[in-house]
Amino acid sequence: MRIPKLALLSLAALLFANGSAFAITVKKRTEAPGLPPEIWAIVGDFCAIKTWHPAAADCVVEKDGGKIKEKLTSKDDLSYSYEIVESPLPVKNYKSKLWLELDDEPDRTVIYWQSDFDANGASDDDAKAKITGILADGVKGIKEKAIAAHDAKEAAAGKTPDGDKGSEDDDK
């Protein structure tokens, strides 16, 4: 079956006009000591961001009053997704997901945070840099909390905590 070029161009224009495709995707990942349920205990509450992200001073679950308004769109045992409804960030159509997976190494977890969005009031590069910084600081904050929790667990078991041994944060 042959599809006319005009039909393909019309479909592409329709998809682009409806904003189905995001202009920018940022994904950060890191590994941390501990099993996914242990790390999920640190990050699983949607408002826990105030405890692990250095830029989050507070989190209030209500419709009004926050500088960045987010809406939780889905949640399961080791992930949640959300959208930014209103913010001063140079983005629009912002959708994000935070999730955990078991690492190949024993007693380790891979932490992922991905955001898809369009630039708004800034260049794509500037918007991407801003969100990249936010996500990088976030996964680093989660890792630091996970290391502290793991070291405390090791100390309680009478072992000498040795901190994290593993890879650095990266953009995989």
VMD Tcl script that builds the backbone (N, CA, C; Angstrom):
set m [mol new atoms 516]
animate dup $m
set s [atomselect $m all]
$s set {name element resname resid chain x y z} {
  {N N MET 1 A 0.840 -1.173 0.000}
  {CA C MET 1 A 0.000 0.000 0.000}
  {C C MET 1 A 0.888 1.239 0.000}
  {N N ARG 2 A 0.599 2.129 -0.865}
  {CA C ARG 2 A 1.378 3.355 -0.982}
  {C C ARG 2 A 0.606 4.525 -0.386}
  {N N ILE 3 A 1.265 5.263 0.515}
  {CA C ILE 3 A 0.627 6.417 1.144}
  {C C ILE 3 A 1.122 7.668 0.438}
  {N N PRO 4 A 0.219 8.494 -0.024}
  {CA C PRO 4 A 0.631 9.723 -0.725}
  {C C PRO 4 A 1.461 10.631 0.185}
  {N N LYS 5 A 2.416 11.319 -0.419}
  {CA C LYS 5 A 3.289 12.231 0.340}
  {C C LYS 5 A 2.484 13.297 1.058}
  {N N LEU 6 A 1.451 13.810 0.423}
  {CA C LEU 6 A 0.631 14.855 1.030}
  {C C LEU 6 A -0.002 14.349 2.334}
  {N N ALA 7 A -0.453 13.078 2.344}
  {CA C ALA 7 A -1.056 12.516 3.556}
  {C C ALA 7 A -0.022 12.412 4.675}
  {N N LEU 8 A 1.197 11.993 4.341}
  {CA C LEU 8 A 2.255 11.905 5.340}
  {C C LEU 8 A 2.620 13.277 5.885}
  {N N LEU 9 A 2.725 14.258 5.022}
  {CA C LEU 9 A 3.040 15.619 5.458}
  {C C LEU 9 A 1.931 16.179 6.334}
  {N N SER 10 A 0.682 15.900 5.982}
  {CA C SER 10 A -0.446 16.373 6.781}
  {C C SER 10 A -0.430 15.747 8.168}
  {N N LEU 11 A -0.136 14.445 8.230}
  {CA C LEU 11 A -0.058 13.759 9.518}
  {C C LEU 11 A 1.068 14.330 10.376}
  {N N ALA 12 A 2.220 14.561 9.783}
  {CA C ALA 12 A 3.355 15.133 10.508}
  {C C ALA 12 A 3.017 16.531 11.035}
  {N N ALA 13 A 2.377 17.330 10.218}
  {CA C ALA 13 A 1.995 18.685 10.635}
  {C C ALA 13 A 0.979 18.634 11.769}
  {N N LEU 14 A 0.037 17.703 11.694}
  {CA C LEU 14 A -0.963 17.564 12.739}
  {C C LEU 14 A -0.326 17.154 14.060}
  {N N LEU 15 A 0.570 16.188 14.024}
  {CA C LEU 15 A 1.260 15.768 15.243}
  {C C LEU 15 A 2.069 16.902 15.843}
  {N N PHE 16 A 2.773 17.636 15.011}
  {CA C PHE 16 A 3.591 18.749 15.491}
  {C C PHE 16 A 2.711 19.841 16.092}
  {N N ALA 17 A 1.624 20.157 15.436}
  {CA C ALA 17 A 0.738 21.226 15.903}
  {C C ALA 17 A 0.077 20.873 17.230}
  {N N ASN 18 A -0.201 19.601 17.468}
  {CA C ASN 18 A -0.839 19.186 18.717}
  {C C ASN 18 A 0.136 19.023 19.861}
  {N N GLY 19 A 1.405 19.217 19.591}
  {CA C GLY 19 A 2.408 19.127 20.652}
  {C C GLY 19 A 2.641 17.708 21.146}
  {N N SER 20 A 2.373 16.719 20.309}
  {CA C SER 20 A 2.537 15.330 20.719}
  {C C SER 20 A 3.993 14.986 20.985}
  {N N ALA 21 A 4.869 15.589 20.260}
  {CA C ALA 21 A 6.293 15.306 20.429}
  {C C ALA 21 A 6.923 16.436 21.242}
  {N N PHE 22 A 7.705 16.051 22.232}
  {CA C PHE 22 A 8.390 17.049 23.039}
  {C C PHE 22 A 9.673 17.455 22.345}
  {N N ALA 23 A 10.027 18.699 22.518}
  {CA C ALA 23 A 11.255 19.201 21.903}
  {C C ALA 23 A 12.481 18.735 22.681}
  {N N ILE 24 A 12.336 18.556 23.991}
  {CA C ILE 24 A 13.501 18.305 24.836}
  {C C ILE 24 A 13.208 17.156 25.814}
  {N N THR 25 A 14.178 16.276 25.971}
  {CA C THR 25 A 14.135 15.227 26.985}
  {C C THR 25 A 15.434 15.292 27.773}
  {N N VAL 26 A 15.311 15.258 29.086}
  {CA C VAL 26 A 16.471 15.199 29.977}
  {C C VAL 26 A 16.286 13.970 30.847}
  {N N LYS 27 A 17.323 13.153 30.934}
  {CA C LYS 27 A 17.269 11.955 31.772}
  {C C LYS 27 A 18.552 11.868 32.587}
  {N N LYS 28 A 18.402 11.725 33.881}
  {CA C LYS 28 A 19.545 11.561 34.778}
  {C C LYS 28 A 19.404 10.223 35.480}
  {N N ARG 29 A 20.553 9.641 35.807}
  {CA C ARG 29 A 20.565 8.362 36.523}
  {C C ARG 29 A 21.792 8.299 37.408}
  {N N THR 30 A 21.678 7.507 38.435}
  {CA C THR 30 A 22.806 7.206 39.293}
  {C C THR 30 A 22.506 5.898 40.001}
  {N N GLU 31 A 23.526 5.304 40.590}
  {CA C GLU 31 A 23.345 4.120 41.407}
  {C C GLU 31 A 23.598 4.488 42.855}
  {N N ALA 32 A 22.919 3.765 43.741}
  {CA C ALA 32 A 23.091 4.018 45.171}
  {C C ALA 32 A 22.995 2.699 45.933}
  {N N PRO 33 A 23.623 2.634 47.111}
  {CA C PRO 33 A 23.536 1.417 47.907}
  {C C PRO 33 A 22.134 1.256 48.486}
  {N N GLY 34 A 21.713 0.002 48.579}
  {CA C GLY 34 A 20.391 -0.292 49.125}
  {C C GLY 34 A 19.489 -0.882 48.063}
  {N N LEU 35 A 18.473 -1.591 48.514}
  {CA C LEU 35 A 17.502 -2.179 47.600}
  {C C LEU 35 A 16.428 -1.161 47.248}
  {N N PRO 36 A 15.761 -1.314 46.110}
  {CA C PRO 36 A 14.749 -0.331 45.703}
  {C C PRO 36 A 13.712 0.012 46.776}
  {N N PRO 37 A 13.146 -0.968 47.510}
  {CA C PRO 37 A 12.172 -0.573 48.539}
  {C C PRO 37 A 12.772 0.314 49.636}
  {N N GLU 38 A 14.051 0.116 49.945}
  {CA C GLU 38 A 14.708 0.948 50.961}
  {C C GLU 38 A 14.866 2.382 50.464}
  {N N ILE 39 A 15.225 2.537 49.217}
  {CA C ILE 39 A 15.388 3.882 48.659}
  {C C ILE 39 A 14.024 4.508 48.393}
  {N N TRP 40 A 13.041 3.681 48.029}
  {CA C TRP 40 A 11.697 4.212 47.808}
  {C C TRP 40 A 11.138 4.789 49.111}
  {N N ALA 41 A 11.557 4.238 50.242}
  {CA C ALA 41 A 11.136 4.787 51.534}
  {C C ALA 41 A 11.620 6.227 51.699}
  {N N ILE 42 A 12.701 6.578 51.025}
  {CA C ILE 42 A 13.247 7.939 51.068}
  {C C ILE 42 A 12.517 8.865 50.100}
  {N N VAL 43 A 12.204 8.376 48.898}
  {CA C VAL 43 A 11.690 9.251 47.834}
  {C C VAL 43 A 10.247 9.013 47.443}
  {N N GLY 44 A 9.628 7.939 47.916}
  {CA C GLY 44 A 8.322 7.524 47.417}
  {C C GLY 44 A 7.167 8.455 47.712}
  {N N ASP 45 A 7.245 9.178 48.803}
  {CA C ASP 45 A 6.203 10.162 49.091}
  {C C ASP 45 A 6.423 11.348 48.155}
  {N N PHE 46 A 5.396 11.727 47.415}
  {CA C PHE 46 A 5.532 12.783 46.416}
  {C C PHE 46 A 6.089 14.076 47.011}
  {N N CYS 47 A 5.779 14.331 48.262}
  {CA C CYS 47 A 6.249 15.558 48.908}
  {C C CYS 47 A 7.600 15.376 49.610}
  {N N ALA 48 A 8.183 14.196 49.532}
  {CA C ALA 48 A 9.481 13.950 50.175}
  {C C ALA 48 A 10.610 14.734 49.512}
  {N N ILE 49 A 10.355 15.315 48.363}
  {CA C ILE 49 A 11.388 16.073 47.653}
  {C C ILE 49 A 12.044 17.113 48.551}
  {N N LYS 50 A 11.307 17.647 49.507}
  {CA C LYS 50 A 11.876 18.660 50.409}
  {C C LYS 50 A 12.984 18.090 51.282}
  {N N THR 51 A 13.053 16.749 51.405}
  {CA C THR 51 A 14.081 16.135 52.239}
  {C C THR 51 A 15.319 15.723 51.454}
  {N N TRP 52 A 15.200 15.585 50.117}
  {CA C TRP 52 A 16.356 15.113 49.344}
  {C C TRP 52 A 16.809 16.034 48.225}
  {N N HIS 53 A 16.007 17.030 47.865}
  {CA C HIS 53 A 16.439 17.956 46.807}
  {C C HIS 53 A 16.894 19.274 47.428}
  {N N PRO 54 A 18.131 19.683 47.141}
  {CA C PRO 54 A 18.655 20.896 47.784}
  {C C PRO 54 A 17.905 22.180 47.420}
  {N N ALA 55 A 17.188 22.201 46.309}
  {CA C ALA 55 A 16.478 23.419 45.911}
  {C C ALA 55 A 15.049 23.472 46.445}
  {N N ALA 56 A 14.560 22.386 47.021}
  {CA C ALA 56 A 13.178 22.349 47.524}
  {C C ALA 56 A 13.170 22.698 49.001}
  {N N ALA 57 A 12.692 23.896 49.321}
  {CA C ALA 57 A 12.642 24.337 50.709}
  {C C ALA 57 A 11.450 23.741 51.436}
  {N N ASP 58 A 10.366 23.471 50.720}
  {CA C ASP 58 A 9.158 22.971 51.339}
  {C C ASP 58 A 8.282 22.328 50.280}
  {N N CYS 59 A 7.331 21.585 50.715}
  {CA C CYS 59 A 6.347 20.987 49.816}
  {C C CYS 59 A 5.029 20.975 50.554}
  {N N VAL 60 A 4.033 21.570 49.960}
  {CA C VAL 60 A 2.707 21.613 50.541}
  {C C VAL 60 A 1.758 21.022 49.516}
  {N N VAL 61 A 1.021 20.022 49.923}
  {CA C VAL 61 A 0.081 19.400 49.006}
  {C C VAL 61 A -1.232 20.155 49.089}
  {N N GLU 62 A -1.398 21.108 48.192}
  {CA C GLU 62 A -2.632 21.878 48.075}
  {C C GLU 62 A -2.641 22.538 46.717}
  {N N LYS 63 A -3.772 23.057 46.344}
  {CA C LYS 63 A -3.918 23.653 45.014}
  {C C LYS 63 A -3.234 25.011 44.902}
  {N N ASP 64 A -3.280 25.801 45.955}
  {CA C ASP 64 A -2.728 27.151 45.900}
  {C C ASP 64 A -1.594 27.304 46.902}
  {N N GLY 65 A -0.688 28.228 46.607}
  {CA C GLY 65 A 0.328 28.568 47.586}
  {C C GLY 65 A 1.743 28.195 47.218}
  {N N GLY 66 A 1.957 27.307 46.268}
  {CA C GLY 66 A 3.305 26.904 45.922}
  {C C GLY 66 A 3.862 27.709 44.774}
  {N N LYS 67 A 5.170 27.845 44.752}
  {CA C LYS 67 A 5.810 28.554 43.645}
  {C C LYS 67 A 5.829 27.684 42.398}
  {N N ILE 68 A 5.998 26.379 42.584}
  {CA C ILE 68 A 5.883 25.444 41.478}
  {C C ILE 68 A 4.716 24.524 41.810}
  {N N LYS 69 A 3.722 24.534 40.960}
  {CA C LYS 69 A 2.562 23.675 41.171}
  {C C LYS 69 A 2.709 22.447 40.280}
  {N N GLU 70 A 2.672 21.303 40.933}
  {CA C GLU 70 A 2.803 20.031 40.226}
  {C C GLU 70 A 1.584 19.181 40.498}
  {N N LYS 71 A 1.290 18.304 39.543}
  {CA C LYS 71 A 0.157 17.405 39.679}
  {C C LYS 71 A 0.657 15.977 39.499}
  {N N LEU 72 A 0.462 15.157 40.520}
  {CA C LEU 72 A 0.812 13.743 40.447}
  {C C LEU 72 A -0.142 13.082 39.457}
  {N N THR 73 A 0.409 12.398 38.448}
  {CA C THR 73 A -0.439 11.789 37.414}
  {C C THR 73 A -0.513 10.274 37.521}
  {N N SER 74 A 0.508 9.646 38.100}
  {CA C SER 74 A 0.445 8.204 38.343}
  {C C SER 74 A 1.504 7.815 39.363}
  {N N LYS 75 A 1.239 6.684 40.034}
  {CA C LYS 75 A 2.179 6.205 41.043}
  {C C LYS 75 A 2.015 4.702 41.166}
  {N N ASP 76 A 3.149 3.994 41.315}
  {CA C ASP 76 A 3.098 2.577 41.625}
  {C C ASP 76 A 4.140 2.277 42.694}
  {N N ASP 77 A 4.545 1.034 42.818}
  {CA C ASP 77 A 5.422 0.635 43.921}
  {C C ASP 77 A 6.786 1.310 43.917}
  {N N LEU 78 A 7.352 1.593 42.741}
  {CA C LEU 78 A 8.701 2.164 42.667}
  {C C LEU 78 A 8.811 3.313 41.673}
  {N N SER 79 A 7.711 4.004 41.405}
  {CA C SER 79 A 7.780 5.144 40.485}
  {C C SER 79 A 6.595 6.075 40.686}
  {N N TYR 80 A 6.795 7.301 40.242}
  {CA C TYR 80 A 5.667 8.205 40.088}
  {C C TYR 80 A 5.929 9.138 38.919}
  {N N SER 81 A 4.838 9.617 38.347}
  {CA C SER 81 A 4.890 10.574 37.243}
  {C C SER 81 A 4.095 11.798 37.651}
  {N N TYR 82 A 4.509 12.929 37.109}
  {CA C TYR 82 A 3.816 14.167 37.439}
  {C C TYR 82 A 3.971 15.168 36.302}
  {N N GLU 83 A 3.172 16.217 36.372}
  {CA C GLU 83 A 3.235 17.324 35.421}
  {C C GLU 83 A 3.406 18.612 36.202}
  {N N ILE 84 A 4.089 19.568 35.603}
  {CA C ILE 84 A 4.128 20.908 36.192}
  {C C ILE 84 A 2.939 21.671 35.630}
  {N N VAL 85 A 2.126 22.186 36.522}
  {CA C VAL 85 A 0.938 22.935 36.142}
  {C C VAL 85 A 1.264 24.417 35.996}
  {N N GLU 86 A 2.123 24.898 36.900}
  {CA C GLU 86 A 2.488 26.327 36.898}
  {C C GLU 86 A 3.850 26.478 37.553}
  {N N SER 87 A 4.728 27.284 36.932}
  {CA C SER 87 A 6.045 27.505 37.537}
  {C C SER 87 A 6.763 28.665 36.850}
  {N N PRO 88 A 7.805 29.164 37.511}
  {CA C PRO 88 A 8.633 30.192 36.889}
  {C C PRO 88 A 9.710 29.598 35.973}
  {N N LEU 89 A 9.787 28.275 35.883}
  {CA C LEU 89 A 10.792 27.644 35.031}
  {C C LEU 89 A 10.510 27.929 33.553}
  {N N PRO 90 A 11.544 27.960 32.737}
  {CA C PRO 90 A 11.362 28.285 31.319}
  {C C PRO 90 A 10.901 27.078 30.495}
  {N N VAL 91 A 9.813 26.427 30.960}
  {CA C VAL 91 A 9.309 25.228 30.296}
  {C C VAL 91 A 7.789 25.261 30.209}
  {N N LYS 92 A 7.257 24.469 29.284}
  {CA C LYS 92 A 5.820 24.219 29.195}
  {C C LYS 92 A 5.652 22.768 28.767}
  {N N ASN 93 A 4.438 22.247 28.908}
  {CA C ASN 93 A 4.151 20.851 28.568}
  {C C ASN 93 A 5.106 19.896 29.293}
  {N N TYR 94 A 5.414 20.212 30.538}
  {CA C TYR 94 A 6.398 19.474 31.318}
  {C C TYR 94 A 5.780 18.223 31.928}
  {N N LYS 95 A 6.359 17.075 31.611}
  {CA C LYS 95 A 5.964 15.801 32.194}
  {C C LYS 95 A 7.236 15.115 32.680}
  {N N SER 96 A 7.155 14.497 33.849}
  {CA C SER 96 A 8.353 13.911 34.425}
  {C C SER 96 A 8.025 12.595 35.114}
  {N N LYS 97 A 9.040 11.749 35.217}
  {CA C LYS 97 A 8.900 10.467 35.905}
  {C C LYS 97 A 10.158 10.205 36.719}
  {N N LEU 98 A 9.964 9.744 37.940}
  {CA C LEU 98 A 11.040 9.312 38.828}
  {C C LEU 98 A 10.790 7.833 39.105}
  {N N TRP 99 A 11.824 6.995 38.894}
  {CA C TRP 99 A 11.639 5.571 39.151}
  {C C TRP 99 A 12.936 4.903 39.577}
  {N N LEU 100 A 12.785 3.733 40.190}
  {CA C LEU 100 A 13.909 2.961 40.700}
  {C C LEU 100 A 13.894 1.574 40.068}
  {N N GLU 101 A 15.097 1.025 39.852}
  {CA C GLU 101 A 15.238 -0.343 39.361}
  {C C GLU 101 A 16.376 -1.012 40.125}
  {N N LEU 102 A 16.280 -2.312 40.265}
  {CA C LEU 102 A 17.343 -3.081 40.886}
  {C C LEU 102 A 18.569 -3.042 39.989}
  {N N ASP 103 A 19.740 -2.779 40.568}
  {CA C ASP 103 A 20.993 -2.731 39.813}
  {C C ASP 103 A 21.527 -4.148 39.603}
  {N N ASP 104 A 22.494 -4.282 38.699}
  {CA C ASP 104 A 23.165 -5.567 38.470}
  {C C ASP 104 A 24.017 -5.973 39.672}
  {N N GLU 105 A 24.522 -4.992 40.392}
  {CA C GLU 105 A 25.342 -5.248 41.581}
  {C C GLU 105 A 24.426 -5.572 42.759}
  {N N PRO 106 A 24.877 -6.451 43.671}
  {CA C PRO 106 A 24.032 -6.779 44.828}
  {C C PRO 106 A 23.822 -5.567 45.739}
  {N N ASP 107 A 22.627 -5.488 46.315}
  {CA C ASP 107 A 22.268 -4.449 47.279}
  {C C ASP 107 A 22.475 -3.037 46.721}
  {N N ARG 108 A 22.115 -2.854 45.453}
  {CA C ARG 108 A 22.228 -1.532 44.827}
  {C C ARG 108 A 20.986 -1.257 43.993}
  {N N THR 109 A 20.696 0.017 43.845}
  {CA C THR 109 A 19.531 0.470 43.086}
  {C C THR 109 A 19.967 1.506 42.066}
  {N N VAL 110 A 19.311 1.483 40.911}
  {CA C VAL 110 A 19.506 2.518 39.893}
  {C C VAL 110 A 18.348 3.494 40.041}
  {N N ILE 111 A 18.686 4.769 40.136}
  {CA C ILE 111 A 17.706 5.844 40.292}
  {C C ILE 111 A 17.619 6.585 38.959}
  {N N TYR 112 A 16.419 6.712 38.424}
  {CA C TYR 112 A 16.192 7.434 37.166}
  {C C TYR 112 A 15.233 8.593 37.406}
  {N N TRP 113 A 15.502 9.690 36.704}
  {CA C TRP 113 A 14.559 10.821 36.703}
  {C C TRP 113 A 14.591 11.392 35.296}
  {N N GLN 114 A 13.455 11.381 34.634}
  {CA C GLN 114 A 13.367 11.859 33.254}
  {C C GLN 114 A 12.264 12.897 33.121}
  {N N SER 115 A 12.567 13.949 32.362}
  {CA C SER 115 A 11.589 15.000 32.081}
  {C C SER 115 A 11.527 15.251 30.588}
  {N N ASP 116 A 10.314 15.454 30.097}
  {CA C ASP 116 A 10.056 15.804 28.703}
  {C C ASP 116 A 9.292 17.115 28.713}
  {N N PHE 117 A 9.709 18.056 27.867}
  {CA C PHE 117 A 9.113 19.386 27.920}
  {C C PHE 117 A 9.466 20.175 26.663}
  {N N ASP 118 A 8.842 21.326 26.551}
  {CA C ASP 118 A 9.172 22.313 25.530}
  {C C ASP 118 A 9.721 23.551 26.234}
  {N N ALA 119 A 10.618 24.242 25.575}
  {CA C ALA 119 A 11.127 25.504 26.123}
  {C C ALA 119 A 10.017 26.550 26.069}
  {N N ASN 120 A 10.055 27.470 27.039}
  {CA C ASN 120 A 9.052 28.525 27.096}
  {C C ASN 120 A 9.703 29.798 27.622}
  {N N GLY 121 A 9.909 30.766 26.742}
  {CA C GLY 121 A 10.522 32.021 27.152}
  {C C GLY 121 A 12.030 31.947 27.251}
  {N N ALA 122 A 12.616 30.883 26.764}
  {CA C ALA 122 A 14.073 30.701 26.770}
  {C C ALA 122 A 14.416 29.801 25.594}
  {N N SER 123 A 15.687 29.758 25.255}
  {CA C SER 123 A 16.113 28.867 24.180}
  {C C SER 123 A 16.014 27.416 24.659}
  {N N ASP 124 A 15.981 26.490 23.724}
  {CA C ASP 124 A 15.989 25.070 24.083}
  {C C ASP 124 A 17.198 24.745 24.953}
  {N N ASP 125 A 18.357 25.283 24.591}
  {CA C ASP 125 A 19.578 25.017 25.348}
  {C C ASP 125 A 19.483 25.534 26.777}
  {N N ASP 126 A 18.939 26.743 26.951}
  {CA C ASP 126 A 18.810 27.304 28.298}
  {C C ASP 126 A 17.810 26.516 29.142}
  {N N ALA 127 A 16.676 26.144 28.539}
  {CA C ALA 127 A 15.674 25.361 29.263}
  {C C ALA 127 A 16.241 23.994 29.631}
  {N N LYS 128 A 16.938 23.370 28.691}
  {CA C LYS 128 A 17.540 22.055 28.951}
  {C C LYS 128 A 18.582 22.144 30.071}
  {N N ALA 129 A 19.402 23.192 30.059}
  {CA C ALA 129 A 20.419 23.363 31.099}
  {C C ALA 129 A 19.764 23.515 32.473}
  {N N LYS 130 A 18.694 24.271 32.548}
  {CA C LYS 130 A 18.002 24.492 33.827}
  {C C LYS 130 A 17.448 23.186 34.379}
  {N N ILE 131 A 16.750 22.430 33.528}
  {CA C ILE 131 A 16.154 21.175 33.978}
  {C C ILE 131 A 17.236 20.132 34.257}
  {N N THR 132 A 18.289 20.106 33.462}
  {CA C THR 132 A 19.399 19.175 33.706}
  {C C THR 132 A 19.992 19.414 35.092}
  {N N GLY 133 A 20.184 20.665 35.457}
  {CA C GLY 133 A 20.706 20.989 36.782}
  {C C GLY 133 A 19.785 20.537 37.894}
  {N N ILE 134 A 18.496 20.743 37.713}
  {CA C ILE 134 A 17.516 20.348 38.728}
  {C C ILE 134 A 17.516 18.830 38.906}
  {N N LEU 135 A 17.491 18.086 37.797}
  {CA C LEU 135 A 17.474 16.634 37.881}
  {C C LEU 135 A 18.790 16.085 38.426}
  {N N ALA 136 A 19.906 16.663 38.011}
  {CA C ALA 136 A 21.214 16.214 38.506}
  {C C ALA 136 A 21.320 16.420 40.015}
  {N N ASP 137 A 20.913 17.602 40.492}
  {CA C ASP 137 A 20.930 17.856 41.933}
  {C C ASP 137 A 20.003 16.892 42.668}
  {N N GLY 138 A 18.889 16.562 42.043}
  {CA C GLY 138 A 17.927 15.654 42.664}
  {C C GLY 138 A 18.461 14.247 42.827}
  {N N VAL 139 A 18.996 13.653 41.758}
  {CA C VAL 139 A 19.508 12.277 41.889}
  {C C VAL 139 A 20.712 12.239 42.826}
  {N N LYS 140 A 21.488 13.308 42.843}
  {CA C LYS 140 A 22.613 13.381 43.782}
  {C C LYS 140 A 22.090 13.425 45.220}
  {N N GLY 141 A 21.046 14.193 45.451}
  {CA C GLY 141 A 20.450 14.276 46.789}
  {C C GLY 141 A 19.872 12.946 47.245}
  {N N ILE 142 A 19.222 12.233 46.328}
  {CA C ILE 142 A 18.682 10.908 46.660}
  {C C ILE 142 A 19.828 9.966 47.023}
  {N N LYS 143 A 20.885 10.006 46.215}
  {CA C LYS 143 A 22.038 9.135 46.460}
  {C C LYS 143 A 22.651 9.427 47.831}
  {N N GLU 144 A 22.802 10.690 48.170}
  {CA C GLU 144 A 23.370 11.046 49.473}
  {C C GLU 144 A 22.507 10.526 50.619}
  {N N LYS 145 A 21.179 10.653 50.502}
  {CA C LYS 145 A 20.270 10.135 51.536}
  {C C LYS 145 A 20.360 8.613 51.611}
  {N N ALA 146 A 20.464 7.960 50.442}
  {CA C ALA 146 A 20.564 6.494 50.406}
  {C C ALA 146 A 21.859 6.019 51.061}
  {N N ILE 147 A 22.957 6.727 50.803}
  {CA C ILE 147 A 24.241 6.372 51.419}
  {C C ILE 147 A 24.151 6.517 52.933}
  {N N ALA 148 A 23.573 7.616 53.401}
  {CA C ALA 148 A 23.438 7.833 54.841}
  {C C ALA 148 A 22.581 6.743 55.483}
  {N N ALA 149 A 21.469 6.375 54.833}
  {CA C ALA 149 A 20.590 5.330 55.363}
  {C C ALA 149 A 21.300 3.974 55.358}
  {N N HIS 150 A 22.034 3.700 54.294}
  {CA C HIS 150 A 22.762 2.433 54.186}
  {C C HIS 150 A 23.849 2.351 55.248}
  {N N ASP 151 A 24.593 3.441 55.436}
  {CA C ASP 151 A 25.644 3.463 56.455}
  {C C ASP 151 A 25.065 3.286 57.861}
  {N N ALA 152 A 23.908 3.899 58.123}
  {CA C ALA 152 A 23.261 3.750 59.427}
  {C C ALA 152 A 22.819 2.303 59.640}
  {N N LYS 153 A 22.319 1.683 58.595}
  {CA C LYS 153 A 21.899 0.276 58.663}
  {C C LYS 153 A 23.105 -0.627 58.939}
  {N N GLU 154 A 24.200 -0.351 58.249}
  {CA C GLU 154 A 25.431 -1.132 58.457}
  {C C GLU 154 A 25.952 -0.945 59.888}
  {N N ALA 155 A 25.941 0.285 60.384}
  {CA C ALA 155 A 26.419 0.556 61.736}
  {C C ALA 155 A 25.544 -0.151 62.769}
  {N N ALA 156 A 24.240 -0.161 62.547}
  {CA C ALA 156 A 23.321 -0.834 63.474}
  {C C ALA 156 A 23.555 -2.339 63.483}
  {N N ALA 157 A 24.044 -2.864 62.365}
  {CA C ALA 157 A 24.331 -4.296 62.276}
  {C C ALA 157 A 25.739 -4.627 62.770}
  {N N GLY 158 A 26.453 -3.599 63.250}
  {CA C GLY 158 A 27.793 -3.802 63.774}
  {C C GLY 158 A 28.877 -3.827 62.721}
  {N N LYS 159 A 28.538 -3.437 61.506}
  {CA C LYS 159 A 29.524 -3.382 60.430}
  {C C LYS 159 A 30.072 -1.969 60.325}
  {N N THR 160 A 31.244 -1.846 59.762}
  {CA C THR 160 A 31.829 -0.529 59.538}
  {C C THR 160 A 31.300 0.029 58.229}
  {N N PRO 161 A 30.574 1.146 58.281}
  {CA C PRO 161 A 30.069 1.732 57.036}
  {C C PRO 161 A 31.233 2.199 56.166}
  {N N ASP 162 A 31.138 1.903 54.892}
  {CA C ASP 162 A 32.200 2.337 53.993}
  {C C ASP 162 A 31.692 3.312 52.948}
  {N N GLY 163 A 30.503 3.847 53.134}
  {CA C GLY 163 A 29.979 4.806 52.153}
  {C C GLY 163 A 29.673 4.114 50.847}
  {N N ASP 164 A 29.530 4.873 49.825}
  {CA C ASP 164 A 29.173 4.328 48.519}
  {C C ASP 164 A 30.401 3.900 47.768}
  {N N LYS 165 A 30.294 2.781 47.128}
  {CA C LYS 165 A 31.322 2.370 46.194}
  {C C LYS 165 A 30.601 2.097 44.885}
  {N N GLY 166 A 30.871 2.883 43.912}
  {CA C GLY 166 A 30.166 2.697 42.655}
  {C C GLY 166 A 30.427 3.817 41.709}
  {N N SER 167 A 29.604 3.874 40.692}
  {CA C SER 167 A 29.821 4.828 39.615}
  {C C SER 167 A 29.312 6.217 39.960}
  {N N GLU 168 A 29.778 7.161 39.217}
  {CA C GLU 168 A 29.355 8.544 39.368}
  {C C GLU 168 A 28.034 8.761 38.634}
  {N N ASP 169 A 27.378 9.878 38.915}
  {CA C ASP 169 A 26.166 10.243 38.195}
  {C C ASP 169 A 26.508 10.396 36.723}
  {N N ASP 170 A 25.559 10.034 35.883}
  {CA C ASP 170 A 25.791 10.206 34.456}
  {C C ASP 170 A 24.491 10.481 33.734}
  {N N ASP 171 A 24.558 10.653 32.435}
  {CA C ASP 171 A 23.388 11.016 31.641}
  {C C ASP 171 A 22.830 9.851 30.844}
  {N N LYS 172 A 23.009 8.668 31.261}
  {CA C LYS 172 A 22.523 7.522 30.479}
  {C C LYS 172 A 21.041 7.527 30.374}
}
mol reanalyze $m
mol bondsrecalc $m
mol representation Tube
mol addrep $m
